[in-house]
């Protein structure tokens, strides 16, 4: 069963499945019951329903490339039919199954543009977001697709808050957000290992200021303690330790920072008027001025 179809779409899938079950097969392709070889018979000779059913068969048979072709042909041959609407969302799905993310994104966007009030518009928006999200681990340090994924997932959450896809989008949004913070940490640690303390601090500061709700914040604060101590900036190091101790006292990161500070005769406490002291006053003391 194809996830994401409306009730009408689901009915079509079930009809197609019944048709496939009754077909004889020749070299892995159905030969009766309305199916055909597109190299031998022009698609113009078949109804949109027959072409749609062939696309469904190709999906079930594990060939999303062929499936996307047939669904696309319905859009080309019968552009104003109800079958074209149904085929367009299936085309987006088939391209996504094929990991052809640009074409999946294109088909999903066309569906949103042409049928914004359709029951499957939420699923189209979700597929569009997935076309970015599913590539996050493939993009190395280029975070452009991650930002695109965040924006597209936000669109699902805001436009379709009551849909089946909003909850999944919220989870994926949090994971993508965490991924961005993780990349900042990776670069910051790289600089720190090479004693480029100022560059490392800039990366850890981004995590503390812009990604404070992610799982990387405790480590970022600890790394700030390390970097500031290495630079001899004791007020900043102590203040980072104070924020870490207030919010994450039970973590190993706080224990390590506490050991570093006390080893130099220092304590985790807010000192000075630096950017960390401002965060301490605002978030812990509740003083915004």
C-alpha positions, 0 to 999 in steps of 0.5 A, spaced: 500 500 500 502 506 498 502 511 504 500 518 503 494 517 499 487 520 500 481 515 500 479 516 493 487 514 491 487 508 496 481 506 492 485 506 486 491 503 489 486 497 491 483 496 484 490 496 481 492 491 486 486 486 484 488 487 476 495 485 477 493 479 481 489 477 475 494 478 470 499 472 467 506 474 466 511 474 461 518 475 462 516 479 469 511 483 465 504 482 465 501 481 458 493 480 459 488 484 463 489 491 460 497 491 461 502 492 455 509 493 452 510 500 451 515 499 446 510 495 442 504 499 443 503 507 443 501 509 450 496 513 446 492 507 445 490 506 452 486 509 457 489 513 463 486 508 468 490 502 464 496 507 464 495 508 472 495 501 473 501 499 470 505 504 474 502 501 480 504 495 478 511 497 476 512 500 483 509 493 486 514 490 482 520 494 485 521 498 479 520 506 481 523 508 475 518 505 470 513 507 475 515 514 474 515 514 467 508 511 466 505 516 471 508 522 468 505 519 461 498 520 464 500 527 466 502 528 459 497 525 455 491 527 460 493 533 463 486 535 465 483 529 467 482 526 475 487 521 473 493 526 472 492 529 479 492 522 482 498 520 477 502 526 479 502 525 487 504 518 485 509 520 480 512 524 486 512 518 490 515 514 485 521 518 484 522 519 491 523 511 491 528 511 486 532 517 490 531 521 484 530 527 489 530 533 484 524 530 480 520 528 486 521 535 488 519 538 482 512 533 481 511 534 489 511 542 487 507 542 481 501 538 485 502 543 491 501 549 485 495 545 481 491 542 487 493 546 493 486 544 497 486 537 495 487 532 500 494 529 498 497 536 498 499 535 505 503 529 503 506 532 497 509 538 501 511 532 506 514 529 500 518 535 498 521 536 505 523 529 505 527 530 498 531 535 502 531 531 508 533 524 506 540 527 503 542 531 509 547 525 511 550 526 503 552 533 503 558 533 507 559 540 510 555 543 505 548 545 509 544 548 504 540 542 503 539 542 511 536 549 511 532 547 505 529 541 509 528 545 515 524 550 511 520 545 508 518 541 514 516 548 517 511 549 511 508 542 513 507 543 520 505 550 519 500 549 513 498 542 515 498 542 523 492 537 523 495 532 518 498 525 519 505 528 517 505 534 522 508 530 527 513 526 523 515 533 520 516 536 527 521 530 529 525 530 523 525 538 524 528 537 531 533 532 528 535 536 522 536 542 527 540 537 531 544 536 525 546 543 523 549 544 531 553 537 530 556 540 524 558 546 527 561 542 533 565 538 528 568 544 525 569 547 532 573 541 535 577 541 528 579 548 530 580 546 537 585 540 536 589 545 532 589 550 537 585 555 533 582 557 539 578 564 536 575 560 530 573 554 535 570 559 540 566 562 534 563 555 532 561 553 539 558 560 540 553 559 534 551 552 538 550 556 544 546 562 541 542 559 536 542 551 537 541 552 545 535 546 544 539 541 541 543 535 544 550 539 543 549 545 547 553 541 554 559 539 550 559 546 546 559 550 553 565 545 556 569 546 549 568 554 551 571 552 558 577 549 554 578 554 549 577 560 554 582 557 559 587 556 553 587 563 551 587 565 559 580 568 558 578 566 565 572 570 566 569 567 560 571 560 562 568 561 569 561 563 566 561 558 561 562 553 567 556 556 571 551 556 565 553 549 564 553 547 571 546 551 572 543 547 566 547 541 565 550 539 572 548 532 572 552 531 565 559 528 564 561 535 560 560 539 567 564 534 571 570 535 566 569 543 566 569 543 573 575 539 574 578 544 569 576 550 573 578 547 580 584 545 577 586 552 576 583 554 582 577 557 579 570 556 580 564 556 575 561 562 576 558 568 572 564 574 571 565 580 567 560 583 562 562 578 556 557 575 551 556 569 556 555 573 562 549 576 558 546 569 557 547 568 564 543 574 566 538 573 561 536 566 561 538 564 569 537 571 572 531 573 568 535 580 567 534 582 560 536 589 561 
